[in-house]
Amino acid sequence: MVVAGATGVVGRTLLPLLRERGHHVTALVRRVDRLDCPTSVDDVAVADLLDPDGVRRELRRVAPDVVVDQTSGIGRTDLTDGQRRAARSRERASKNLVAASVAAGATRIIGQSTTAAYRPHGHDVLDEESPLWTDAPGCWGEAVRAQVAMEEAVLTCSDIEGVALRYGTLYGPGTQYAPGGAIHSRVCGSELPVVSDEVGLTSFTHVEDAAGAVLELLAGGEPGAYNVVDNEPAEATEWLPAYARMAGGPAPVSLTLEQARTQLDWLTVHQLTEQRGATNFRLRETLGWRPKWPSWREGFADLFGHWPG
Ligand SMILES: NC(=O)c1ccc[n+]([C@@H]2O[C@H](COP(=O)([O-])OP(=O)(O)OC[C@H]3O[C@@H](n4cnc5c(N)ncnc54)[C@H](OP(=O)(O)O)[C@@H]3O)[C@@H](O)[C@H]2O)c1
């Protein structure tokens, strides 16, 4: 099989798991020197996904049965102009990868998506049938539309089985929640408050569970979209103070919605006050998948060395 995005936060976690299970793994990378450990794979293919000829040539050479795309989607709190452009270019990258996978004779492609793209509504957690927020304001709308186009490239090609794994907010080693990451710095610098009068929900996904879901979907499971999240969608007023405590940071300050709107960027306010969680029911019921980290509570504790084992 081929893993694109092998140097990313989920790709790095996935490679050893695939090898442990006896898969023949080719890492598709832009630069070989970005691979942590070239011996963790059987083969390396070098191509930029934005170069259709290069991807096609490398995939034909490798002739994989399955192609896993772990190049990153949206789901971040800090989208810069460059990252928004990168999100848009993913549509092209995905189309190139799907076309090259079909030409190489692959039977399944598994892409990375996110539950952050759901339109917030009601107080419930959202399932895979919930609408994606394609008309969200400003740059978030752009990012969601790019994400939808990426999913469509993977899910609507009739010549290959397409799976979109919609991850929740990723945490664990190497993510923004790890010591030194962007969220860690914001929490420890008292830059991420709780908002007292409106409470958003976050569904978290440990990177090990993100990688574990790929293993489940390699051969089994109907094509389509699957939420890959833990069992406990968390209110911002709960997970943020708990995270700050475990990280050894100050307790978050509390703002009113009006104060938050004047002091924080739109996306952060959205996440803290109106974002909805997601349910992993489909993955649990159809494939018997169980997250290794069923709750962010244990996962955060493990991240900061407070979890036995
Ligand atoms: N759902 C979520 O919350 C979510 C999802 C994803 C990421 N994140 C966050 O984003 C941060 C970075 O994550 P990440 O390491 O996965 O993302 P990343 O740094 O953007 O890496 C994504 C992977 O895609 C590869 N890639 C990007 N464009 C490519 C192209 N045109 N052709 C071939 N390969 C390409 C990168 O290769 P190179 O090594 O060559 O750059 C890298 O392997 C983390 O803190 C993570 O928590 C969050």
The ligand as an ORCA input file, in Angstrom:
! r2SCAN-3c Opt
* xyz 0 1
  N      -8.422     17.223     12.564
  C      -7.438     17.946     13.072
  O      -7.569     18.514     14.138
  C      -6.128     18.031     12.372
  C      -5.906     17.353     11.157
  C      -4.635     17.415     10.610
  C      -3.649     18.147     11.239
  N      -3.908     18.790     12.394
  C      -2.874     19.542     13.121
  O      -2.020     20.170     12.212
  C      -0.678     20.080     12.686
  C       0.216     19.495     11.610
  O      -0.294     18.222     11.246
  P       0.301     17.346     10.073
  O       1.747     17.093     10.379
  O      -0.553     16.174      9.786
  O       0.075     18.303      8.873
  P       1.102     18.852      7.898
  O       2.299     19.347      8.538
  O       0.354     19.784      7.005
  O       1.522     17.516      7.124
  C       0.683     16.912      6.265
  C       1.428     15.892      5.418
  O       1.042     16.116      4.064
  C       2.199     16.191      3.270
  N       1.913     17.050      2.137
  C       1.378     18.292      2.169
  N       1.258     18.755      0.915
  C       1.713     17.791      0.077
  C       1.857     17.677     -1.342
  N       1.513     18.681     -2.153
  N       2.372     16.542     -1.859
  C       2.756     15.519     -1.042
  N       2.643     15.555      0.310
  C       2.140     16.684      0.854
  C       3.256     16.758      4.192
  O       4.527     16.479      3.639
  P       5.827     17.368      3.952
  O       6.532     16.663      5.060
  O       6.582     17.334      2.661
  O       5.359     18.740      4.305
  C       2.945     15.985      5.453
  O       3.433     14.667      5.371
  C      -0.680     19.222     13.922
  O      -0.509     20.045     15.029
  C      -2.045     18.603     13.930
  O      -2.546     18.515     15.225
  C      -5.135     18.754     12.978
*
